[in-house]
């Protein structure tokens, strides 16, 4: 395994921790700043909106720059945002810190995906992307519970100091381990925008929005489902989410391996599996044992799509994958917002706490339909995924570290 992938995964771990750990610390943060829970919620929603903006605008702004210095600069932004959060003396300062940290999120994963793919042989690219995203899944499995525990025992600021330190380590790792020659700049913004002329790029992004929207439609309100329907105590919810995070970790790894062998077929099978899991979960949510199984499988099938979807966008973006890759990271967050909104609509309509799961299954069915159409269209056009090596695939596999 190239050492650069480890550095990218560590950066992904820190960024994932920043995004998710605030959920467990929200009561403490709200109390410290004397704001309502709804106002404190902007530390989450403001972050998500900033991710979407940064995925497009920040990536577009750095397309002509060498990717290694860009990744390092993004981590400096990440460090600054978390440092500001750690020392924030007001609600506004904390919110600004969250927004600054989030600006690097989409661009880091978008550009990092391209760099990760360039570090390995063509038939291992989705697996390399999965390794980078392992940091994000590990943040869910290990980082969030322990980050929350740290914040609850030593003050929530201690968690952000720890995240800042992780950012510094990741920065040093990329500086020392990522080969310079694997991170050459793109041909410019016009070339990057040209990638969006491909209908397959748009179809892939749509599958990302719908596929992730389906999983997060069910996941956003999972605490209510677990306590009000499955009968678990609220104190058990964080540890049940570790089970979900374990599914994310395994699904990400296996999904990347499978996507390297047959990309479109893998995505179709995984999305079909996710539909079945969500339907099973909705039907058996009152059974605690079945719920445990559903949680693990929902995380596994939901995140198994990530490396394949990211690789598919990069593949059909051809010689200019950077901006399309960043846009797909933004699409994941749009999917999160879509699923959360639709799940909230169903609950407000009085359909019960399993209704977001049914809504998620419906959205995932739409993702599956679009994916089947996209795969068929690619096959008819004579360019199925994966096809002949693109410029991304021809980038140097190894180079002297600089």
C-alpha positions in Angstrom: 0.0 0.0 0.0 1.4 3.4 -1.0 2.3 5.5 2.1 0.5 8.4 0.6 -2.8 6.6 1.0 -2.3 6.4 4.7 -1.7 10.1 4.9 -4.9 10.8 2.9 -6.9 8.5 5.1 -5.6 10.3 8.2 -6.7 13.6 6.7 -10.1 12.0 6.0 -10.3 10.8 9.6 -9.8 14.3 11.0 -12.3 15.9 8.6 -14.9 13.2 9.3 -14.4 13.7 13.0 -14.9 17.4 12.6 -18.2 16.8 10.8 -19.8 14.2 13.0 -18.4 14.6 16.6 -20.4 17.9 17.1 -23.6 15.8 17.2 -22.6 14.2 20.5 -21.4 17.5 22.0 -24.2 19.7 20.9 -25.9 19.9 24.4 -22.6 21.0 26.0 -21.8 23.5 23.3 -25.3 25.0 23.4 -25.2 25.4 27.2 -21.7 27.0 27.0 -22.8 29.6 24.5 -26.3 30.0 26.1 -28.2 29.3 22.9 -31.1 27.0 22.1 -30.7 23.5 20.6 -32.1 24.8 17.3 -29.5 27.6 17.2 -26.7 25.1 18.1 -28.0 23.0 15.2 -26.5 25.5 12.8 -23.1 24.1 13.8 -24.2 21.0 11.9 -26.3 22.5 9.0 -23.9 25.4 8.5 -21.1 22.9 8.2 -23.0 20.9 5.6 -23.8 23.9 3.5 -20.2 25.1 3.6 -19.1 21.6 2.4 -21.3 21.9 -0.6 -20.1 25.4 -1.5 -16.4 24.5 -0.9 -16.7 21.3 -3.0 -17.4 23.4 -6.0 -15.9 26.9 -5.5 -12.7 26.0 -3.7 -12.0 23.1 -6.1 -12.7 25.4 -9.1 -10.3 28.0 -7.6 -7.3 25.6 -7.3 -7.7 23.6 -10.5 -4.5 25.1 -12.1 -2.4 24.4 -9.0 -0.3 21.3 -8.2 -2.5 19.0 -6.1 0.0 18.2 -3.3 0.4 21.8 -2.2 -3.4 22.3 -2.6 -4.0 19.3 -0.3 -1.6 20.8 2.2 -3.2 24.2 2.0 -6.7 22.6 2.5 -5.4 21.0 5.7 -4.0 24.3 6.9 -7.6 25.7 6.4 -8.9 22.7 8.4 -6.4 23.3 11.2 -7.3 27.0 11.4 -11.0 26.3 11.5 -10.7 23.8 14.3 -8.3 26.0 16.2 -10.8 28.8 16.0 -13.5 26.5 17.2 -11.4 25.4 20.2 -10.7 29.0 21.4 -14.1 30.5 20.3 -15.5 32.8 22.9 -18.9 33.4 21.2 -21.5 31.5 19.2 -20.6 33.6 16.1 -16.8 32.7 16.4 -17.7 29.1 16.8 -19.9 29.1 13.7 -17.2 30.9 11.7 -14.7 28.2 12.8 -17.1 25.5 11.6 -17.6 27.1 8.3 -13.9 27.6 7.7 -13.1 24.0 8.5 -15.9 22.8 6.3 -14.6 24.7 3.2 -11.8 22.2 2.9 -14.0 19.1 3.2 -15.4 18.7 -0.3 -12.2 19.9 -2.0 -10.0 17.6 0.1 -12.0 14.4 -0.7 -12.6 15.4 -4.3 -8.9 16.2 -5.1 -7.7 13.5 -2.7 -9.7 10.9 -4.7 -7.9 11.9 -7.8 -4.5 11.7 -6.1 -5.4 8.3 -4.4 -6.3 6.9 -7.8 -3.0 8.1 -9.3 -1.0 6.2 -6.7 -2.0 2.7 -7.8 -2.5 0.6 -10.9 -5.6 1.1 -13.0 -7.4 -2.0 -11.7 -7.0 -0.9 -8.1 -8.3 2.7 -8.3 -11.6 2.2 -6.6 -9.9 0.3 -3.8 -7.4 3.2 -3.3 -10.3 5.6 -3.1 -11.9 3.3 -0.5 -8.7 3.4 1.6 -8.8 7.2 1.6 -12.5 7.1 2.7 -11.5 4.6 5.4 -10.5 7.6 7.4 -14.0 8.9 7.2 -15.6 5.6 8.2 -13.1 5.2 11.1 -14.2 8.7 12.3 -17.7 7.3 12.7 -16.7 4.0 14.2 -14.0 5.2 16.7 -13.6 8.9 16.5 -17.1 10.1 17.3 -17.7 7.9 20.4 -14.3 8.7 21.9 -14.4 12.3 20.8 -17.7 12.7 22.5 -16.4 10.9 25.6 -13.3 13.2 25.7 -15.5 16.3 25.4 -18.0 15.2 28.0 -15.2 14.6 30.6 -12.7 17.3 29.8 -14.9 19.9 28.1 -16.0 20.1 24.5 -13.0 22.3 23.6 -10.6 19.5 24.4 -12.1 17.5 21.5 -11.4 20.4 19.0 -7.9 20.7 20.3 -7.4 17.0 19.6 -8.9 17.4 16.1 -6.5 20.3 15.5 -3.6 18.1 16.5 -4.8 15.3 14.1 -4.9 17.9 11.3 -1.2 18.9 12.0 -0.2 15.2 11.9 -2.1 14.7 8.6 -0.5 17.8 7.1 3.0 16.4 7.9 2.0 13.0 6.6 1.0 14.4 3.2 4.1 16.6 3.0 6.3 13.6 3.6 4.4 10.7 2.0 2.5 11.9 -1.0 4.6 11.9 -4.2 4.9 15.2 -5.8 4.8 13.9 -9.4 1.4 12.2 -8.7 -0.2 15.5 -8.0 0.4 17.6 -11.1 -2.2 20.4 -11.8 -5.0 20.0 -14.3 -5.3 21.7 -17.6 -7.4 24.6 -16.1 -10.9 25.5 -15.2 -12.2 25.5 -18.7 -11.0 21.9 -19.2 -12.5 20.9 -15.8 -15.9 22.5 -16.7 -15.8 20.6 -20.0 -16.1 17.3 -18.1 -19.7 18.3 -17.3 -20.7 17.9 -21.0 -20.8 14.2 -20.3 -24.3 13.0 -19.6 -22.8 10.1 -17.6 -21.1 12.5 -15.2 -24.6 14.0 -14.5 -26.2 10.6 -14.2 -23.5 9.5 -11.7 -24.0 12.6 -9.6 -27.7 12.0 -9.6 -27.2 8.5 -8.4 -25.0 9.8 -5.6 -27.6 12.3 -4.5 -30.4 9.7 -4.5 -28.4 6.8 -3.2 -27.0 8.7 -0.2 -30.3 10.5 0.3 -31.9 7.1 0.7 -29.5 5.9 3.4 -29.5 9.3 5.3 -33.3 9.6 5.0 -33.4 6.6 7.3 -30.3 7.4 9.4 -31.1 11.1 10.3 -33.9 10.1 12.6 -32.5 6.8 13.7 -32.3 7.7 17.3 -36.1 8.1 17.4 -36.6 4.8 15.6 -34.3 3.0 18.1 -35.9 4.4 21.2 -39.6 4.8 20.2 -40.0 1.8 17.9 -37.2 -0.7 18.7 -37.4 -0.1 22.5 -33.8 0.7 23.2 -32.8 3.0 26.0 -31.4 6.4 24.9 -28.1 5.6 26.6 -27.7 2.7 24.2 -28.0 4.8 21.1 -24.3 5.9 20.8 -23.1 2.3 21.0 -25.7 1.2 18.5 -24.3 3.8 16.2 -20.9 2.2 16.6 -22.5 -0.9 15.0 -23.7 1.2 12.2 -20.2 2.7 11.8 -18.7 -0.8 11.7 -21.0 -1.5 8.8 -19.7 1.7 7.1 -16.1 0.5 7.5 -16.7 -3.0 6.1 -19.0 -1.8 3.3 -16.5 0.9 2.2 -13.7 -1.7 2.0 -15.6 -4.4 0.2 -17.4 -2.0 -2.1 -14.1 -0.6 -3.3 -12.7 -4.1 -4.0 -15.9 -5.1 -5.9 -16.0 -1.9 -7.9 -12.5 -2.5 -9.2 -13.7 -5.7 -10.8 -17.1 -4.5 -12.3 -18.0 -1.0 -11.5 -21.6 -0.6 -12.8 -22.6 -4.1 -11.9 -21.4 -3.6 -8.4 -23.3 -0.3 -8.0 -26.5 -1.9 -9.3 -26.2 -4.9 -6.9 -25.3 -2.7 -3.9 -28.2 -0.3 -4.5 -30.6 -3.2 -4.9 -29.3 -4.7 -1.7 -29.8 -1.3 0.1 -33.4 -1.2 -1.0 -34.0 -4.7 0.5 -32.2 -3.8 3.7 -34.3 -0.7 4.2 -37.6 -2.5 3.5 -36.5 -5.2 6.0 -35.6 -2.6 8.6 -38.9 -0.8 8.2 -40.9 -4.0 8.6 -38.9 -5.4 11.6 -37.9 -2.2 13.4 -40.0 -3.3 16.5 -37.7 -6.4 16.9 -34.5 -5.5 18.6 -32.4 -8.3 17.2 -33.6 -7.6 13.6 -32.8 -3.9 14.2 -29.2 -4.7 15.1 -28.8 -6.7 11.9 -30.4 -3.9 9.9 -28.2 -1.2 11.4 -25.0 -3.0 10.4 -26.3 -3.9 6.9 -27.7 -0.4 6.3 -24.2 1.1 7.0 -22.5 -1.6 5.0 -24.6 -1.3 1.8 -25.0 2.5 2.1 -21.3 3.2 2.2 -20.3 0.4 -0.2 -21.5 2.7 -3.0 -19.0 5.5 -2.1 -15.8 4.4 -3.8 -17.6 3.2 -6.8 -19.7 6.3 -7.3 -16.6 8.5 -6.8 -14.6 6.4 -9.3 -17.5 6.5 -11.9 -17.6 10.3 -11.9 -13.9 10.5 -12.3 -13.9 7.9 -15.1 -16.5 9.6 -17.2 -15.0 13.1 -16.5 -12.1 11.7 -18.5 -9.0 14.0 -18.6 -10.4 16.6 -16.2 -11.7 14.7 -13.2 -10.8 17.1 -10.3 -13.9 19.5 -10.4 -16.3 16.6 -11.2 -14.8 14.7 -8.2 -15.4 17.6 -5.9 -18.9 18.1 -7.3 -19.7 14.5 -6.4 -18.6 15.1 -2.8 -21.0 18.0 -2.7 -23.6 15.6 -4.1 -23.2 13.3 -1.2 -24.1 16.2 1.1 -27.0 17.2 -1.0 -28.2 13.7 -0.7 -27.9 14.0 3.1 -30.0 17.1 3.1 -32.6 15.5 0.7 -33.0 12.4 2.9 -33.2 14.4 6.1 -35.8 16.8 4.6 -38.0 14.0 3.2 -37.8 12.0 6.4 -38.8 15.0 8.4 -41.8 15.5 6.1 -43.0 12.0 6.7 -42.7 12.3 10.5 -44.5 15.7 10.5 -47.3 14.1 8.4 -47.8 11.7 11.3 -46.6 8.6 9.6 -44.5 7.4 12.5 -40.8 6.9 13.2 -40.4 4.1 10.6 -41.7 6.4 7.8 -38.2 7.9 7.2 -36.9 4.4 6.5 -39.7 3.8 4.0 -38.9 7.2 2.4 -35.3 6.2 2.2 -36.2 3.0 0.5 -38.2 4.9 -2.1 -35.3 7.3 -2.8 -33.0 4.4 -3.2 -35.3 2.7 -5.7 -35.0 5.9 -7.7 -31.2 5.8 -7.4 -31.3 2.1 -8.6 -33.5 3.0 -11.6 -31.1 5.9 -12.6 -28.1 3.6 -12.2 -29.6 0.9 -14.5 -30.4 3.6 -17.1 -26.8 5.0 -16.8 -25.2 1.6 -17.1 -27.3 0.7 -20.1 -26.6 4.0 -21.8 -22.9 3.6 -21.3 -23.0 0.1 -22.7 -25.0 1.3 -25.8 -22.5 4.1 -26.3 -19.6 1.7 -26.3 -17.9 3.2 -23.2 -18.9 1.1 -20.2 -17.3 1.7 -16.9 -14.5 1.0 -16.4 -13.3 1.5 -20.0 -9.9 2.3 -21.5 -7.4 4.2 -19.4 -8.1 7.9 -19.0 -5.5 10.5 -18.3 -6.1 9.9 -14.6 -5.2 6.3 -15.1 -2.1 7.3 -17.0 -0.7 9.5 -14.3 2.5 8.2 -12.7 1.9 5.4 -10.3 5.0 6.1 -8.2 7.3 9.0 -7.9 10.0 10.4 -5.6 8.5 11.9 -2.4 8.9 15.6 -2.2 
